[in-house]
Amino acid sequence: MGPPVPGNIPWRDLRLWADTHDLTRGQFMMLDICVRKMDEAYRDWVRERQDREQEITKAQQRKAS
């Protein structure tokens, strides 16, 4: 099992926030699209960062042996 990767912001939380702030259906749809794209970008960023850290660790281990 690898390191944990963050998940998506729960849809129900978006719906609750949208209801609290009286967003229209169209505004909510735009919010949903934007948040999904942000979630995807963040997961990619975290994954790339973890991959870099693993590469650094492997390089240090090879150097030490």
N, C-alpha and C positions, 0 to 999 in steps of 0.2 A: 504494500500500500504506500503510495507516494504522499508528498506533503499536501495539506488541504488547499483547495482553491476556492476562493469566495464564490458564492452563488448569486443569483439574481435578487434584486429587490422584490419582495413579494407583491404580486398583483393586487392582493386585497389591501395592502398598505397604500398603494397608489390610488385605488378606488376610494378608500377612506379619506385620503388627503384631498382628492378631487371633490368629493362630496362636501367636505368641510369648507372648501374654498369656492364652492358653487361653480365649478368648471362646467362648461357645456360639453355635450357629447364629442363635438369636434375638437375642443381643447383637450379633453381627456385622451382622445385617440392620438393627438400629437404628443402629449406627455408620455403616453405608453410607448410610442415609437422611439422617442428620444431616450427614455430610460433604458429600453432594451439595447439600444446602440451603445449607451454609456456602460451598461453592464458588460457587454461583449468586449468593449475596448479595455475596461478595467481587468477583466479576466485574462485577456491577452497580455496586458502589461505585467500582471502578477506572474503568469506562466513564463514570460521572457526573463523576468528578474530571477525566478527560481532556477531556470536553466543556466543563466550566467553564473549564479552562485555555485551550482553544481560543477560547472566547468572549472571555476576557480579552485574549488576544493579538490577536484581530481588532479589539477595541475600541481597544487601544493603537495599532494600525496606522492605524485610521481617524483617531484623534486626532492622530497624527503627520503625516498628510498634509493 
